[in-house]
Amino acid sequence: MAMVFTQTLQLQSLRPLCSSSPKPPKYPSQFIPSINSPISSPIKPTKLSHSNHGITRWSPLVARASASDSTANIGDILGDVSIFKADGQPVFFKDLWDQKEGMAVVALLRHFGCPCCWELAATLKESKAKFDSAGVKLIAVGVGTPNKARILADRLPFPMECLYADPERKAYDVLGLYYGIGRTFFNPASAKVFSRFESLRNAVKNYTIEATPDDRSSVLQQGGMFVFKGKQLLYARKDEGTGDHAPLDDIVDTCCRTPASTA
């Protein structure tokens, strides 16, 4: 039921896409590998190792010439990306948290008109007290203009000071998040929403499709979840499909295992 509801809304949004091609990413997609798991300790990400389960961990081994060279400085690259506050003011990622020792949970939603993203935003809001007590800043970014972000913030509701808009999907391109019709509508990972029907239904009580981006190609964007300490990436996970969100327990565990600076 939840999947049908989600895909119906998204298919309605996709109609203007029939005569256009998907927007290609501006940055190489190999910055962040397929699915990443939390790192057990704050170490410099220099080498990538893969398992049969699609999990990728960074380890402090000798670096080789590969995509990991880009991953090692992803904090610097992302820091120079400009997005918007919900009130419309532009801001750089590097100005959102202390780039030396501050910790941040960066949740990239698909777009502000995605029902599954309203569910994720509701879950993040419920966890905000835990993040605050651990000195971790919560940053939720969605595809769309600031006025679309305000619709979600007002109707969910969601704390506006934690919500940011990325209408051009700059951060999504930098982080190599998935994009396309197959990922959006036909990936098996999207079936996970069936197990969260009650959570989804509660989150969309005040939902409106008006929050969907005017650029309908944006509904093909997938999201992801990241945890940073300063510029160092501690946790990274790309959503394989619509509604395939990172387990919040993993995020909280990563934040609590790595104390934020008290300075």
Secondary structure in CASP SS format (residue, H / E / C, confidence):
PFRMAT SS
TARGET T0000
AUTHOR 0000-0000-0000
METHOD secondary structure of the structure
MODEL  1
M C 1.00
A H 1.00
M H 1.00
V H 1.00
F H 1.00
T H 1.00
Q H 1.00
T H 1.00
L H 1.00
Q H 1.00
L H 1.00
Q H 1.00
S H 1.00
L H 1.00
R H 1.00
P H 1.00
L H 1.00
C H 1.00
S H 1.00
S C 1.00
S C 1.00
P C 1.00
K C 1.00
P C 1.00
P C 1.00
K C 1.00
Y C 1.00
P C 1.00
S H 1.00
Q H 1.00
F H 1.00
I C 1.00
P C 1.00
S C 1.00
I E 1.00
N E 1.00
S C 1.00
P C 1.00
I C 1.00
S C 1.00
S C 1.00
P C 1.00
I C 1.00
K C 1.00
P C 1.00
T C 1.00
K E 1.00
L E 1.00
S E 1.00
H E 1.00
S C 1.00
N C 1.00
H C 1.00
G C 1.00
I E 1.00
T E 1.00
R E 1.00
W E 1.00
S E 1.00
P C 1.00
L C 1.00
V C 1.00
A C 1.00
R C 1.00
A C 1.00
S C 1.00
A C 1.00
S H 1.00
D H 1.00
S H 1.00
T H 1.00
A H 1.00
N C 1.00
I H 1.00
G H 1.00
D H 1.00
I H 1.00
L H 1.00
G H 1.00
D C 1.00
V C 1.00
S E 1.00
I E 1.00
F E 1.00
K E 1.00
A C 1.00
D C 1.00
G C 1.00
Q C 1.00
P E 1.00
V E 1.00
F E 1.00
F H 1.00
K H 1.00
D H 1.00
L C 1.00
W C 1.00
D C 1.00
Q C 1.00
K C 1.00
E C 1.00
G C 1.00
M E 1.00
A E 1.00
V E 1.00
V E 1.00
A E 1.00
L E 1.00
L C 1.00
R C 1.00
H C 1.00
F C 1.00
G C 1.00
C C 1.00
P H 1.00
C H 1.00
C H 1.00
W H 1.00
E H 1.00
L H 1.00
A H 1.00
A H 1.00
T H 1.00
L H 1.00
K H 1.00
E H 1.00
S H 1.00
K H 1.00
A H 1.00
K H 1.00
F H 1.00
D H 1.00
S H 1.00
A C 1.00
G C 1.00
V E 1.00
K E 1.00
L E 1.00
I E 1.00
A E 1.00
V E 1.00
G E 1.00
V C 1.00
G C 1.00
T C 1.00
P H 1.00
N H 1.00
K H 1.00
A H 1.00
R H 1.00
I H 1.00
L H 1.00
A H 1.00
D H 1.00
R H 1.00
L C 1.00
P C 1.00
F C 1.00
P C 1.00
M H 1.00
E H 1.00
C H 1.00
L E 1.00
Y E 1.00
A E 1.00
D C 1.00
P C 1.00
E C 1.00
R C 1.00
K H 1.00
A H 1.00
Y H 1.00
D H 1.00
V H 1.00
L C 1.00
G C 1.00
L C 1.00
Y C 1.00
Y E 1.00
G C 1.00
I H 1.00
G H 1.00
R H 1.00
T H 1.00
F H 1.00
F H 1.00
N C 1.00
P H 1.00
A H 1.00
S H 1.00
A H 1.00
K H 1.00
V H 1.00
F H 1.00
S H 1.00
R H 1.00
F H 1.00
E H 1.00
S H 1.00
L H 1.00
R H 1.00
N H 1.00
A H 1.00
V C 1.00
K C 1.00
N C 1.00
Y C 1.00
T C 1.00
I H 1.00
E H 1.00
A H 1.00
T C 1.00
P C 1.00
D C 1.00
D C 1.00
R H 1.00
S H 1.00
S H 1.00
V H 1.00
L H 1.00
Q E 1.00
Q C 1.00
G C 1.00
G E 1.00
M E 1.00
F E 1.00
V E 1.00
F E 1.00
K E 1.00
G C 1.00
K C 1.00
Q E 1.00
L E 1.00
L E 1.00
Y E 1.00
A E 1.00
R E 1.00
K E 1.00
D C 1.00
E C 1.00
G C 1.00
T C 1.00
G C 1.00
D C 1.00
H C 1.00
A C 1.00
P C 1.00
L H 1.00
D H 1.00
D H 1.00
I H 1.00
V H 1.00
D H 1.00
T H 1.00
C H 1.00
C H 1.00
R H 1.00
T C 1.00
P C 1.00
A C 1.00
S C 1.00
T C 1.00
A C 1.00
END
